[in-house]
Amino acid sequence: MRDARELPKVAEVLAPILGRVRREQQPLLIAIAERMAAERYRGWAKEADLRAHRSELLACAAREEEIAGRIEALFPDAAALQRELLAGNPEVEGINRDLFAGRPPNEQLTLQAEGERLGAATWRAFAAETSGPACETFRACALLEEESAAVLETILGRAR
Protein backbone atom coordinates (compact mmCIF):
# COMPACT_ATOMS: atom_id res chain seq x y z
CA MET A 1 0.00 0.00 0.00
CA ARG A 2 1.24 3.47 -0.87
CA ASP A 3 1.86 6.02 1.84
CA ALA A 4 -0.90 8.67 1.97
CA ARG A 5 1.79 11.32 1.55
CA GLU A 6 2.28 10.02 -1.99
CA LEU A 7 -1.30 10.73 -2.99
CA PRO A 8 -1.73 13.63 -5.38
CA LYS A 9 -3.13 16.86 -3.99
CA VAL A 10 -6.57 17.36 -5.49
CA ALA A 11 -6.21 21.15 -5.49
CA GLU A 12 -2.93 20.95 -7.41
CA VAL A 13 -4.46 18.62 -9.99
CA LEU A 14 -7.54 20.78 -10.58
CA ALA A 15 -6.00 24.26 -10.32
CA PRO A 16 -4.59 24.41 -13.88
CA ILE A 17 -7.98 23.61 -15.41
CA LEU A 18 -9.90 26.03 -13.21
CA GLY A 19 -7.28 28.67 -13.97
CA ARG A 20 -8.14 28.51 -17.67
CA VAL A 21 -11.86 29.08 -17.07
CA ARG A 22 -13.34 32.51 -16.40
CA ARG A 23 -14.14 32.89 -12.69
CA GLU A 24 -17.87 33.34 -13.31
CA GLN A 25 -17.98 30.00 -15.19
CA GLN A 26 -15.89 28.00 -12.71
CA PRO A 27 -18.95 26.90 -10.68
CA LEU A 28 -20.38 25.25 -13.80
CA LEU A 29 -17.15 23.37 -14.42
CA ILE A 30 -17.12 22.26 -10.80
CA ALA A 31 -20.75 21.12 -11.17
CA ILE A 32 -19.55 18.77 -13.91
CA ALA A 33 -17.00 17.35 -11.48
CA GLU A 34 -19.77 16.97 -8.88
CA ARG A 35 -21.75 14.77 -11.27
CA MET A 36 -18.62 12.71 -11.97
CA ALA A 37 -18.15 12.29 -8.22
CA ALA A 38 -21.75 11.09 -7.92
CA GLU A 39 -20.95 8.36 -10.44
CA ARG A 40 -17.87 7.41 -8.42
CA TYR A 41 -19.92 7.14 -5.25
CA ARG A 42 -22.46 4.92 -6.99
CA GLY A 43 -19.61 2.72 -8.22
CA TRP A 44 -18.13 2.44 -4.74
CA ALA A 45 -21.55 1.49 -3.37
CA LYS A 46 -21.43 -1.60 -5.63
CA GLU A 47 -17.95 -2.72 -4.56
CA ALA A 48 -17.77 -5.72 -2.25
CA ASP A 49 -15.27 -4.01 0.09
CA LEU A 50 -17.59 -1.05 0.57
CA ARG A 51 -20.98 -2.75 0.42
CA ALA A 52 -21.45 -2.26 4.18
CA HIS A 53 -21.44 1.49 3.50
CA ARG A 54 -23.74 1.32 0.49
CA SER A 55 -26.48 3.57 1.87
CA GLU A 56 -24.02 6.22 3.05
CA LEU A 57 -22.22 6.23 -0.30
CA LEU A 58 -25.50 6.52 -2.19
CA ALA A 59 -26.45 9.43 0.06
CA CYS A 60 -23.14 11.07 -0.86
CA ALA A 61 -23.96 10.52 -4.54
CA ALA A 62 -27.32 12.21 -4.00
CA ARG A 63 -25.60 15.19 -2.36
CA GLU A 64 -23.21 15.51 -5.32
CA GLU A 65 -26.19 15.55 -7.69
CA GLU A 66 -27.93 18.10 -5.48
CA ILE A 67 -24.89 20.36 -5.50
CA ALA A 68 -24.63 20.14 -9.28
CA GLY A 69 -28.32 20.85 -9.70
CA ARG A 70 -28.24 23.86 -7.37
CA ILE A 71 -25.25 25.35 -9.17
CA GLU A 72 -26.67 24.69 -12.64
CA ALA A 73 -29.91 26.40 -11.58
CA LEU A 74 -27.93 29.63 -11.11
CA PHE A 75 -27.08 29.76 -14.84
CA PRO A 76 -29.48 30.22 -17.71
CA ASP A 77 -28.66 27.58 -20.33
CA ALA A 78 -26.27 25.77 -17.98
CA ALA A 79 -26.19 22.62 -20.11
CA ALA A 80 -24.99 24.48 -23.21
CA LEU A 81 -22.36 26.36 -21.21
CA GLN A 82 -21.14 23.10 -19.68
CA ARG A 83 -20.84 21.51 -23.12
CA GLU A 84 -18.67 24.47 -24.16
CA LEU A 85 -16.57 24.15 -21.02
CA LEU A 86 -15.99 20.44 -21.65
CA ALA A 87 -15.19 21.08 -25.31
CA GLY A 88 -12.60 23.67 -24.26
CA ASN A 89 -11.23 21.44 -21.50
CA PRO A 90 -11.49 17.87 -22.78
CA GLU A 91 -8.94 16.65 -20.23
CA VAL A 92 -11.45 17.14 -17.39
CA GLU A 93 -12.90 13.67 -17.77
CA GLY A 94 -9.46 12.08 -18.10
CA ILE A 95 -8.05 13.82 -15.06
CA ASN A 96 -11.11 12.84 -13.07
CA ARG A 97 -10.74 9.21 -14.12
CA ASP A 98 -6.94 9.01 -13.83
CA LEU A 99 -6.81 10.57 -10.37
CA PHE A 100 -8.66 7.55 -8.96
CA ALA A 101 -7.71 4.77 -11.38
CA GLY A 102 -5.77 1.82 -10.04
CA ARG A 103 -5.90 2.96 -6.44
CA PRO A 104 -7.27 0.81 -3.63
CA PRO A 105 -10.60 1.93 -2.16
CA ASN A 106 -9.09 3.56 0.94
CA GLU A 107 -6.90 5.80 -1.24
CA GLN A 108 -9.82 6.67 -3.49
CA LEU A 109 -11.96 7.59 -0.50
CA THR A 110 -9.09 9.63 0.95
CA LEU A 111 -8.78 11.58 -2.29
CA GLN A 112 -12.53 12.07 -2.46
CA ALA A 113 -12.68 13.31 1.14
CA GLU A 114 -9.94 15.82 0.31
CA GLY A 115 -11.95 16.85 -2.74
CA GLU A 116 -15.08 17.32 -0.64
CA ARG A 117 -13.21 19.56 1.83
CA LEU A 118 -11.72 21.50 -1.09
CA GLY A 119 -15.19 21.80 -2.59
CA ALA A 120 -16.57 23.23 0.65
CA ALA A 121 -13.80 25.83 0.76
CA THR A 122 -14.34 26.67 -2.90
CA TRP A 123 -18.09 27.19 -2.51
CA ARG A 124 -17.42 29.42 0.50
CA ALA A 125 -14.98 31.46 -1.57
CA PHE A 126 -17.65 31.92 -4.24
CA ALA A 127 -20.15 32.87 -1.51
CA ALA A 128 -17.77 35.54 -0.25
CA GLU A 129 -17.67 37.07 -3.73
CA THR A 130 -21.42 37.31 -4.21
CA SER A 131 -24.68 38.08 -2.43
CA GLY A 132 -28.33 37.13 -2.47
CA PRO A 133 -29.61 33.75 -3.60
CA ALA A 134 -26.33 32.76 -5.26
CA CYS A 135 -24.47 33.36 -2.00
CA GLU A 136 -26.94 31.18 -0.11
CA THR A 137 -26.66 28.46 -2.78
CA PHE A 138 -22.87 28.42 -2.49
CA ARG A 139 -23.07 28.24 1.31
CA ALA A 140 -25.57 25.39 1.16
CA CYS A 141 -23.31 23.52 -1.26
CA ALA A 142 -20.37 23.92 1.15
CA LEU A 143 -22.40 22.25 3.89
CA LEU A 144 -23.33 19.38 1.58
CA GLU A 145 -19.66 18.88 0.69
CA GLU A 146 -18.71 18.78 4.36
CA GLU A 147 -21.41 16.24 5.09
CA SER A 148 -19.99 13.90 2.45
CA ALA A 149 -16.43 14.49 3.66
CA ALA A 150 -17.50 13.52 7.18
CA VAL A 151 -19.09 10.32 5.87
CA LEU A 152 -15.90 9.36 4.04
CA GLU A 153 -13.71 10.19 7.01
CA THR A 154 -15.93 8.02 9.22
CA ILE A 155 -15.70 5.13 6.75
CA LEU A 156 -11.93 5.57 6.73
CA GLY A 157 -11.85 5.67 10.52
CA ARG A 158 -10.67 9.27 10.59
CA ALA A 159 -13.74 11.10 11.83
CA ARG A 160 -13.05 14.75 12.58
GULUMKOL-525516 format. One record per residue: residue in three letters; x negated, z, y negated of N, C-alpha, C in turn. Coordinates in nm, 2 decimals, decimal comma. Example, Ala and Ser with C-alpha at 12.3 -4.5 7.8 and 13.67 -1.06 7.14 Angstrom:
// GULUMKOL-525516
> type|n_east|n_up|n_north|ca_east|ca_up|ca_north|c_east|c_up|c_north
> ALA|-1,32|0,78|0,57|-1,23|0,78|0,45|-1,32|0,78|0,33
> SER|-1,28|0,71|0,22|-1,37|0,71|0,11|-1,29|0,79|0,00
// end
This chain:
// GULUMKOL-525516
> type|n_east|n_up|n_north|ca_east|ca_up|ca_north|c_east|c_up|c_north
> MET|-0,08|0,00|0,12|0,00|0,00|0,00|-0,09|0,00|-0,12
> ARG|-0,05|-0,08|-0,22|-0,12|-0,09|-0,35|-0,10|0,04|-0,43
> ASP|-0,20|0,07|-0,51|-0,19|0,18|-0,60|-0,09|0,14|-0,72
> ALA|-0,01|0,23|-0,76|0,09|0,20|-0,87|0,02|0,15|-0,99
> ARG|-0,10|0,20|-1,01|-0,18|0,15|-1,13|-0,21|0,01|-1,13
> GLU|-0,20|-0,06|-1,01|-0,23|-0,20|-1,00|-0,11|-0,28|-1,03
> LEU|0,01|-0,22|-1,04|0,13|-0,30|-1,07|0,12|-0,36|-1,21
> PRO|0,17|-0,48|-1,23|0,17|-0,54|-1,36|0,26|-0,46|-1,46
> LYS|0,23|-0,46|-1,58|0,31|-0,40|-1,69|0,42|-0,50|-1,73
> VAL|0,55|-0,46|-1,71|0,66|-0,55|-1,74|0,65|-0,60|-1,88
> ALA|0,63|-0,51|-1,97|0,62|-0,55|-2,11|0,52|-0,66|-2,14
> GLU|0,40|-0,64|-2,08|0,29|-0,74|-2,09|0,33|-0,88|-2,03
> VAL|0,41|-0,87|-1,93|0,45|-1,00|-1,86|0,55|-1,07|-1,95
> LEU|0,64|-1,00|-2,00|0,75|-1,06|-2,08|0,72|-1,09|-2,22
> ALA|0,63|-1,02|-2,28|0,60|-1,03|-2,43|0,57|-1,18|-2,47
> PRO|0,49|-1,25|-2,39|0,46|-1,39|-2,44|0,58|-1,48|-2,45
> ILE|0,68|-1,46|-2,36|0,80|-1,54|-2,36|0,89|-1,50|-2,48
> LEU|0,91|-1,37|-2,49|0,99|-1,32|-2,60|0,93|-1,36|-2,74
> GLY|0,80|-1,36|-2,74|0,73|-1,40|-2,87|0,75|-1,54|-2,91
> ARG|0,79|-1,63|-2,82|0,81|-1,77|-2,85|0,96|-1,79|-2,89
> VAL|1,04|-1,69|-2,88|1,19|-1,71|-2,91|1,22|-1,64|-3,04
> ARG|1,30|-1,70|-3,12|1,33|-1,64|-3,25|1,40|-1,50|-3,23
> ARG|1,37|-1,41|-3,31|1,41|-1,27|-3,29|1,57|-1,26|-3,27
> GLU|1,64|-1,34|-3,34|1,79|-1,33|-3,33|1,84|-1,39|-3,20
> GLN|1,76|-1,47|-3,13|1,80|-1,52|-3,00|1,74|-1,44|-2,88
> GLN|1,65|-1,35|-2,91|1,59|-1,27|-2,80|1,69|-1,20|-2,71
> PRO|1,80|-1,14|-2,78|1,89|-1,07|-2,69|1,96|-1,16|-2,59
> LEU|1,98|-1,29|-2,62|2,04|-1,38|-2,53|1,94|-1,41|-2,41
> LEU|1,81|-1,42|-2,44|1,72|-1,44|-2,34|1,71|-1,32|-2,25
> ILE|1,71|-1,20|-2,31|1,71|-1,08|-2,23|1,84|-1,07|-2,14
> ALA|1,95|-1,12|-2,19|2,07|-1,12|-2,11|2,06|-1,20|-1,99
> ILE|1,98|-1,31|-2,00|1,96|-1,39|-1,88|1,88|-1,31|-1,77
> ALA|1,78|-1,23|-1,82|1,70|-1,15|-1,73|1,79|-1,04|-1,67
> GLU|1,88|-0,99|-1,75|1,98|-0,89|-1,70|2,06|-0,94|-1,58
> ARG|2,10|-1,07|-1,59|2,17|-1,13|-1,48|2,08|-1,15|-1,36
> MET|1,96|-1,18|-1,38|1,86|-1,20|-1,27|1,84|-1,06|-1,20
> ALA|1,83|-0,96|-1,28|1,82|-0,82|-1,23|1,94|-0,78|-1,15
> ALA|2,05|-0,82|-1,19|2,17|-0,79|-1,11|2,16|-0,86|-0,97
> GLU|2,11|-0,98|-0,97|2,09|-1,04|-0,84|1,99|-0,97|-0,75
> ARG|1,89|-0,92|-0,81|1,79|-0,84|-0,74|1,85|-0,72|-0,68
> TYR|1,93|-0,65|-0,76|1,99|-0,52|-0,71|2,08|-0,55|-0,59
> ARG|2,16|-0,66|-0,60|2,25|-0,70|-0,49|2,16|-0,73|-0,37
> GLY|2,05|-0,79|-0,39|1,96|-0,82|-0,27|1,91|-0,69|-0,21
> TRP|1,86|-0,60|-0,29|1,81|-0,47|-0,24|1,92|-0,40|-0,17
> ALA|2,04|-0,41|-0,21|2,15|-0,34|-0,15|2,18|-0,39|-0,01
> LYS|2,13|-0,51|0,03|2,14|-0,56|0,16|2,02|-0,53|0,25
> GLU|1,91|-0,48|0,19|1,79|-0,46|0,27|1,81|-0,33|0,36
> ALA|1,76|-0,34|0,48|1,78|-0,22|0,57|1,71|-0,10|0,52
> ASP|1,60|-0,11|0,45|1,53|0,01|0,40|1,60|0,08|0,29
> LEU|1,69|0,00|0,22|1,76|0,06|0,10|1,91|0,07|0,13
> ARG|1,95|0,04|0,25|2,10|0,04|0,27|2,16|0,18|0,24
> ALA|2,09|0,29|0,26|2,15|0,42|0,23|2,18|0,43|0,08
> HIS|2,12|0,35|0,00|2,14|0,35|-0,15|2,23|0,23|-0,20
> ARG|2,30|0,17|-0,10|2,37|0,05|-0,13|2,47|0,07|-0,25
> SER|2,55|0,17|-0,25|2,65|0,19|-0,36|2,58|0,21|-0,49
> GLU|2,47|0,28|-0,49|2,40|0,30|-0,62|2,34|0,17|-0,67
> LEU|2,28|0,10|-0,58|2,22|-0,03|-0,62|2,33|-0,13|-0,67
> LEU|2,44|-0,13|-0,61|2,55|-0,22|-0,65|2,60|-0,17|-0,79
> ALA|2,60|-0,04|-0,81|2,65|0,01|-0,94|2,54|-0,04|-1,05
> CYS|2,42|-0,04|-1,01|2,31|-0,09|-1,11|2,34|-0,23|-1,14
> ALA|2,37|-0,31|-1,03|2,40|-0,45|-1,05|2,51|-0,47|-1,15
> ALA|2,62|-0,39|-1,13|2,73|-0,40|-1,22|2,69|-0,37|-1,36
> ARG|2,61|-0,27|-1,38|2,56|-0,24|-1,52|2,48|-0,35|-1,58
> GLU|2,40|-0,42|-1,50|2,32|-0,53|-1,55|2,42|-0,64|-1,60
> GLU|2,52|-0,67|-1,52|2,62|-0,77|-1,56|2,69|-0,73|-1,68
> GLU|2,72|-0,60|-1,69|2,79|-0,55|-1,81|2,71|-0,56|-1,93
> ILE|2,58|-0,53|-1,92|2,49|-0,55|-2,04|2,49|-0,70|-2,08
> ALA|2,47|-0,79|-1,98|2,46|-0,93|-2,01|2,59|-0,97|-2,08
> GLY|2,70|-0,93|-2,03|2,83|-0,97|-2,09|2,85|-0,92|-2,23
> ARG|2,81|-0,79|-2,25|2,82|-0,74|-2,39|2,74|-0,81|-2,49
> ILE|2,62|-0,85|-2,44|2,52|-0,92|-2,53|2,58|-1,06|-2,56
> GLU|2,62|-1,13|-2,45|2,67|-1,26|-2,47|2,79|-1,27|-2,56
> ALA|2,87|-1,16|-2,56|2,99|-1,16|-2,64|2,96|-1,15|-2,79
> LEU|2,84|-1,12|-2,82|2,79|-1,11|-2,96|2,76|-1,25|-3,02
> PHE|2,75|-1,35|-2,93|2,71|-1,48|-2,98|2,81|-1,59|-2,95
> PRO|2,86|-1,66|-3,05|2,95|-1,77|-3,02|2,87|-1,88|-2,94
> ASP|2,93|-1,93|-2,84|2,87|-2,03|-2,76|2,74|-1,98|-2,69
> ALA|2,74|-1,86|-2,64|2,63|-1,80|-2,58|2,57|-1,88|-2,46
> ALA|2,66|-1,94|-2,38|2,62|-2,01|-2,26|2,53|-2,13|-2,30
> ALA|2,58|-2,20|-2,40|2,50|-2,32|-2,45|2,36|-2,28|-2,50
> LEU|2,36|-2,17|-2,58|2,24|-2,12|-2,64|2,14|-2,08|-2,52
> GLN|2,20|-2,01|-2,42|2,11|-1,97|-2,31|2,06|-2,09|-2,23
> ARG|2,14|-2,19|-2,22|2,08|-2,31|-2,15|1,97|-2,37|-2,23
> GLU|1,98|-2,37|-2,36|1,87|-2,42|-2,45|1,75|-2,33|-2,43
> LEU|1,77|-2,20|-2,43|1,66|-2,10|-2,41|1,59|-2,12|-2,28
> LEU|1,66|-2,14|-2,17|1,60|-2,17|-2,04|1,53|-2,30|-2,04
> ALA|1,58|-2,40|-2,10|1,52|-2,53|-2,11|1,39|-2,52|-2,18
> GLY|1,38|-2,44|-2,29|1,26|-2,43|-2,37|1,16|-2,33|-2,31
> ASN|1,21|-2,25|-2,21|1,12|-2,15|-2,14|1,15|-2,15|-1,99
> PRO|1,12|-2,26|-1,93|1,15|-2,28|-1,79|1,08|-2,18|-1,70
> GLU|0,97|-2,12|-1,75|0,89|-2,02|-1,66|0,97|-1,89|-1,65
> VAL|1,07|-1,87|-1,72|1,15|-1,74|-1,71|1,19|-1,71|-1,57
> GLU|1,25|-1,80|-1,50|1,29|-1,78|-1,37|1,17|-1,75|-1,27
> GLY|1,06|-1,83|-1,29|0,95|-1,81|-1,21|0,88|-1,68|-1,23
> ILE|0,87|-1,64|-1,35|0,80|-1,51|-1,38|0,89|-1,40|-1,32
> ASN|1,02|-1,41|-1,34|1,11|-1,31|-1,28|1,09|-1,30|-1,13
> ARG|1,09|-1,41|-1,07|1,07|-1,41|-0,92|0,94|-1,36|-0,88
> ASP|0,83|-1,41|-0,94|0,69|-1,38|-0,90|0,65|-1,24|-0,93
> LEU|0,71|-1,18|-1,03|0,68|-1,04|-1,06|0,71|-0,95|-0,94
> PHE|0,82|-0,98|-0,86|0,87|-0,90|-0,75|0,83|-0,95|-0,62
> ALA|0,79|-1,07|-0,61|0,77|-1,14|-0,48|0,66|-1,07|-0,40
> GLY|0,68|-1,05|-0,27|0,58|-1,00|-0,18|0,54|-0,86|-0,20
> ARG|0,62|-0,79|-0,28|0,59|-0,64|-0,30|0,68|-0,56|-0,21
> PRO|0,64|-0,45|-0,16|0,73|-0,36|-0,08|0,84|-0,31|-0,17
> PRO|0,95|-0,26|-0,11|1,06|-0,22|-0,19|1,03|-0,11|-0,30
> ASN|0,94|-0,01|-0,26|0,91|0,09|-0,36|0,84|0,04|-0,48
> GLU|0,76|-0,06|-0,46|0,69|-0,12|-0,58|0,79|-0,20|-0,66
> GLN|0,88|-0,27|-0,59|0,98|-0,35|-0,67|1,07|-0,26|-0,75
> LEU|1,11|-0,15|-0,69|1,20|-0,05|-0,76|1,12|0,01|-0,87
> THR|0,99|0,04|-0,86|0,91|0,10|-0,96|0,90|0,00|-1,08
> LEU|0,88|-0,13|-1,05|0,88|-0,23|-1,16|1,01|-0,24|-1,23
> GLN|1,12|-0,24|-1,15|1,25|-0,25|-1,21|1,28|-0,12|-1,30
> ALA|1,25|-0,01|-1,25|1,27|0,11|-1,33|1,19|0,10|-1,46
> GLU|1,07|0,05|-1,46|0,99|0,03|-1,58|1,07|-0,07|-1,67
> GLY|1,12|-0,17|-1,61|1,19|-0,27|-1,68|1,32|-0,22|-1,75
> GLU|1,39|-0,13|-1,68|1,51|-0,06|-1,73|1,47|0,02|-1,85
> ARG|1,36|0,10|-1,84|1,32|0,18|-1,96|1,28|0,10|-2,07
> LEU|1,21|-0,01|-2,05|1,17|-0,11|-2,15|1,30|-0,17|-2,21
> GLY|1,39|-0,20|-2,13|1,52|-0,26|-2,18|1,59|-0,16|-2,27
> ALA|1,59|-0,04|-2,24|1,66|0,06|-2,32|1,59|0,07|-2,46
> ALA|1,46|0,07|-2,46|1,38|0,08|-2,58|1,40|-0,05|-2,67
> THR|1,41|-0,16|-2,60|1,43|-0,29|-2,67|1,57|-0,29|-2,73
> TRP|1,67|-0,25|-2,66|1,81|-0,25|-2,72|1,81|-0,16|-2,84
> ARG|1,74|-0,04|-2,83|1,74|0,05|-2,94|1,67|-0,01|-3,06
> ALA|1,57|-0,09|-3,04|1,50|-0,16|-3,15|1,59|-0,26|-3,21
> PHE|1,67|-0,33|-3,13|1,77|-0,42|-3,19|1,87|-0,35|-3,27
> ALA|1,91|-0,23|-3,22|2,02|-0,15|-3,29|1,96|-0,11|-3,42
> ALA|1,84|-0,07|-3,43|1,78|-0,02|-3,55|1,77|-0,13|-3,66
> GLU|1,78|-0,26|-3,62|1,77|-0,37|-3,71|1,90|-0,43|-3,75
> THR|2,01|-0,37|-3,70|2,14|-0,42|-3,73|2,24|-0,31|-3,76
> SER|2,36|-0,34|-3,78|2,47|-0,24|-3,81|2,60|-0,29|-3,75
> GLY|2,70|-0,21|-3,76|2,83|-0,25|-3,71|2,85|-0,26|-3,56
> PRO|2,94|-0,35|-3,52|2,96|-0,36|-3,38|2,84|-0,40|-3,29
> ALA|2,75|-0,48|-3,35|2,63|-0,53|-3,28|2,54|-0,41|-3,25
> CYS|2,53|-0,32|-3,35|2,45|-0,20|-3,34|2,50|-0,11|-3,22
> GLU|2,63|-0,09|-3,22|2,69|-0,01|-3,12|2,68|-0,08|-2,98
> THR|2,69|-0,21|-2,97|2,67|-0,28|-2,85|2,52|-0,25|-2,80
> PHE|2,43|-0,27|-2,88|2,29|-0,25|-2,84|2,26|-0,11|-2,79
> ARG|2,32|-0,01|-2,87|2,31|0,13|-2,82|2,37|0,16|-2,69
> ALA|2,49|0,10|-2,67|2,56|0,12|-2,54|2,47|0,05|-2,43
> CYS|2,41|-0,06|-2,45|2,33|-0,13|-2,35|2,21|-0,04|-2,32
> ALA|2,15|0,03|-2,42|2,04|0,11|-2,39|2,08|0,23|-2,30
> LEU|2,19|0,28|-2,31|2,24|0,39|-2,22|2,26|0,34|-2,08
> LEU|2,31|0,22|-2,07|2,33|0,16|-1,94|2,20|0,14|-1,87
> GLU|2,10|0,09|-1,94|1,97|0,07|-1,89|1,91|0,20|-1,84
> GLU|1,93|0,31|-1,92|1,87|0,44|-1,88|1,94|0,49|-1,75
> GLU|2,07|0,46|-1,74|2,14|0,51|-1,62|2,08|0,44|-1,50
> SER|2,06|0,31|-1,51|2,00|0,25|-1,39|1,86|0,29|-1,36
> ALA|1,78|0,32|-1,47|1,64|0,37|-1,45|1,65|0,50|-1,38
> ALA|1,74|0,59|-1,42|1,75|0,72|-1,35|1,79|0,70|-1,20
> VAL|1,87|0,61|-1,17|1,91|0,59|-1,03|1,79|0,55|-0,95
> LEU|1,71|0,45|-1,00|1,59|0,40|-0,94|1,49|0,51|-0,92
> GLU|1,47|0,59|-1,02|1,37|0,70|-1,02|1,41|0,81|-0,92
> THR|1,54|0,83|-0,90|1,59|0,92|-0,80|1,57|0,87|-0,66
> ILE|1,60|0,74|-0,64|1,57|0,68|-0,51|1,42|0,69|-0,48
> LEU|1,34|0,67|-0,58|1,19|0,67|-0,56|1,14|0,82|-0,55
> GLY|1,23|0,91|-0,57|1,19|1,05|-0,57|1,11|1,10|-0,69
> ARG|1,14|1,03|-0,80|1,07|1,06|-0,93|1,17|1,08|-1,04
> ALA|1,27|1,16|-1,01|1,37|1,18|-1,11|1,31|1,25|-1,23
> ARG|1,36|1,20|-1,35|1,30|1,26|-1,47|1,38|1,38|-1,51
// end
